[in-house]
Amino acid sequence: MLRRGTTLFAPWNSDAGLIAPTLAESDGFARLAADQQSLTWSLSSPTYSKSLTIASVYQTALPRDGVGDTHPHVTSSSVIVTGDEAGDGKGLAPGNPVLTVDAPAHTIGTINTIGDQDFYSVDLVAGQTYQIGMYGYAGGPNAVANPDSYVEIYAADGTTLLGSGDGGANTPANNVNSGFDVLMTFVAPTTGTYYINARAFDQDPTNGTKGDTVGDYELFVHNATNDPNVYHPYYTDDSPLYAIDWGTRVNKVNQTAANPDGNEGPRPTGNAQGTPTYGSALDMNAILAANGKTAADIVGKNVITIYFAHAGEVITSVENPTSPGLPPVAVETSDVSQFEHDAVMTALHQFEKVADVIYLEVQDKSQADFEYASYKGTPGPGISLLGSMEPPDEPNEGLALFNSGDYRWNATDLQQGGFSFVTLIHEIGHGHGLAHPHDNGGHSGIMHGVQPEGAGVADYTTGDYHLNQSVFTMMSYEDGWQDSPYGNAPTSGGYGYLGGLMAFDIAAIQDKYGVNEDTATGNDVYIIKDVNAPGTYYTSIWDAGGTDEIKYVGARDTTIDLRPATLKYEWGGGGWVSFAYGIYGGYTIANGVTIENATSDAGNDTLTGNDVANHLSAGAGTDTLYGNGGDDILDGGTGADHMEGGTGNDVYLVDDAGDVIVENAGEGTDTIQTALASYTLPENVETLVYTGTGNFTGNGNAGNDLVTSAGGNDYLDLSQGGADVAHAGAGNDAVYFGATFGAGDVADGGDGNDTVGIRGDYTGAGKLTIAAGQLVSVETLSIMTSTGAPVGYDISWSDGNLAAGQKMTIYAGNLAAGENLSFDGSAEAHGYFVIYGGLGNDSLKGGSGSDGFYFGPGKFDHNDHIDGGGGSQNQLGLDGSYDFEAGSALGTFGGNFTNIQTIVLYAGRAGDPNAPYPNVYHIVTNEAAVDAGKTLTIYGTPVASDLVFDGSAEHDGAFRILSGTGNDTLTGGAGNDTLYGNLGADTLTGGGGNDTFLYTAVAQSAGSSVDHILDFAAGDLIDLSQIDADTTQAGDQGFSFIGANAFGHHAGELRATFDQQGNVWTIQGDVDGDGNADFTLLVTTQNNHAIVGGDFLA
């Protein structure tokens, strides 16, 4: 094999002359000719060539017909065309010679001068496959063959369609191409006239000419559509695989098939199941036994046999088409050392891993498809090359000759990854029918954009998208990984180069020999090496199944890329290299292979996923992760990482506040999982999950968010918009929706006392309907005051948010003046409300439960409207000092609430600067305070000041008035009222109806705090039943009325005396039997009613 700058070295000394070759063999299109005076050594391809001119005279070594192979000579009746055939070219001017498809004789033309271009026209039919050949021809008018041909095809409008460096998909499977000649395939897109430019290859694109050689050529166009000899790979014209496909398959002894097991593999090749056949002279059972195999081992496999030559055999090479122009050489073989044998079998095993092929060693050369021969050539870089192997269907097909005399042909360098192992597996690739990407050997084309470069031998550009590198195809002369950020490994040391077939090679070999679907079907882990040593190399992963991983352990910056090769002319066509920085080895991934997971370690790493669900896990460091397609898990590890999930429903594990997450719109439903105490959802990420144990602050974005917290007291801000869902978990949590709460938003508070907050204008078109299931396990809806201009709230509540008996607090107590709340909870059928009004004009309606309505200081007036709804114990609570009477700012009390059973009056809060303590109440009701036939409880027992309550305007309802600890003045209406003065010196007026004056303890009218009933009448009742009349005995005893008699020192005596002058009765009771009154009550009666025992409920 001709390796760039190392394998072939031609020292020149004007005195010593050229060192004679021991074996002139190469796969690098090297032409060598010498005489005693001069030498030109040219390394070239059919479309590109590079020359090192040693002296001034060129002597061609081409055969007479210029083909260099078995292509038939042109006949004497061939058309001879001389001169400048094309005129102005491209068919834009008349007079272009016409080529006839499948003409009986080929056209002969001449490149007269440097840069001469010959244009022809030809009529082609749409969809037909054509072969266009241009060969150097020594029998033409000038008797000099053009050494390097080049063909371009143009459409009728002058558009370039194809150049011979591009080739085509279909070339005949026979010996037709020397490497300097052109045999290209073209499928006509439309029916019509096309133009062909026949010229020399332009070796120097900087000199202003189109082509740098002169001479004669033959030219033909062949319709190969139905030609049975035409090779039909599955890939299209525009494929890098065409550039490495010689176009033939092993068929020397055993006939191989493209799909022997019937499984087409990951690519739609169209290869029907083929049946391999074995050489008729082979005793396959004996061969299998000798190799430790059975018949079962070759089922569905192509069998290729190999023979290792013994010492003393003489082999004569013929012209190797991979090194055209070199003369035959006879060599005497040496013994194949064990390390050589092991290296060859290791190389062949790389083919076995990817293709339906098995290699069996034979001891009879006549039984062998491959023959490996070792010889002792020049021991070091010199004219002797490391090795070569001839492709199928060529003379000496399957013959592999390797120079074991070269110091690099050793056990170390023949290990996988060693520089010599690259030569070995490259040449074995030729033996299987692969070609170079930089020339059109066999029936291949040239990889797009590849050109000669530099002054070295066999030096080429990496071409379009840098695909001409060994890391993408072992058939490249651009060794190793040319784009490596730290260069290539040394050529000695046994590491740093290839260890197997690369992505392009795998695809081409599988098309020829079938796909091995049994390799690596488990859950495999591919380790990126952390040391430059034997065993470190580049290879392409062929993995047929399982859940697999590429992993690196160490501190180096690492790149892991799970994208497989696309096999196209694009970045990634040959795959993407996974590597640790500074290490000469790594992986690409073959087309059709899925590796699911990538794990790196402590460096600043880059991990890239593919189109399936990947788990990308980086360690410490500032890492970059790209998920691409699929539902990926991206874990940047510690450090400030950059993560992009791409399409799919991705999960990000975020553990650093500096982590950056990038998602684009429409790329799936994505999730952040974090234990950080605070986190804000990035744009286009939908789900946030808190995985920690403490208190969490989580912020959404403008999309439809799902935020889940855990057991702390969490704050979730979803005010950015979208249809959001919050799962707050355990703890006392707050979920804030701001001005964006609406249909689609859901808050699930979980365990604990949880609050949902809204702030914004929810009136008019923004009216809010809280649908069933929008607030789950939420205890409080906080309706918040604006931070700017006043806002309003119009809220309707739907049933289906509360469990039976569950309380929902609607807190609007912070609303400012001008911020009005309308809340309609009438649909609620299971739970109940406690609703806090604000300073605005509120309209509040409860549901079927017993609801509570609360107004703080100064927040309730006649502009507020309360409807308790269907409950039986609805309450309206007032907190603060209120003056309800005619002429006051509030007016009389009543008319703006209904379905309320209890008015609760609060004492106030000591130390509250906004409401002096205690609250003072002066309440005069109007007729509308009590619904007809109903009783309204005034619950004022918390009040610590002197309560004034006047219900005298009430005519069709009743009051139950309970006061607090002050000296209260209580007045009932026309109904049957209950008055409870509690502590303090209270003044009680029942009004009309049969009223009850209630006492529950002797201290409620005793000492200096004696109550006075002002209008006791027949039918009224003084209720002492809750007072234990005899404290000297266990249990609860009733009083005994003794009239005006003096106490007889009997506990439980109740007496009444009348002061005619004051017109007041004094009621006294003795509960301990000491003869003294323990409580005293003054009573003024109506209509001269005398107090009797029946006036008491004792």
Helices and strands as residue ranges (DSSP letters): E 30-34, E 39-44, E 49-53, E 79-80, E 107-111, E 117-124, E 129-136, E 149-154, E 160-163, E 182-187, E 192-200, E 215-223, G 240-244, H 284-290, G 295-298, E 302-308, E 314-316, E 330-334, H 338-354, E 357-362, G 365-367, E 370-375, E 387-389, E 399-403, H 419-431, G 464-466, H 503-513, E 525-528, E 538-541, E 549-552, E 558-561, E 579-580, E 586-589, E 597-599, E 606-608, E 615-617, E 624-626, E 633-635, E 642-644, E 651-654, E 660-662, E 671-674, E 678-680, E 687-690, E 697-699, E 706-708, E 715-717, E 725-727, E 734-738, E 746-748, E 755-758, G 764-766, E 768-770, E 775-776, E 780-783, E 793-797, E 807-811, E 821-824, E 832-837, E 843-845, E 852-855, E 865-867, E 875-879, E 882-884, E 897-898, E 902-906, E 921-924, G 927-929, E 935-939, E 948-950, E 958-962, E 969-971, E 978-980, E 987-989, E 996-998, G 1002-1005, E 1011-1016, E 1021-1023, E 1040-1041, E 1053-1059, E 1064-1070, E 1079-1085, G 1093-1095, E 1096-1097
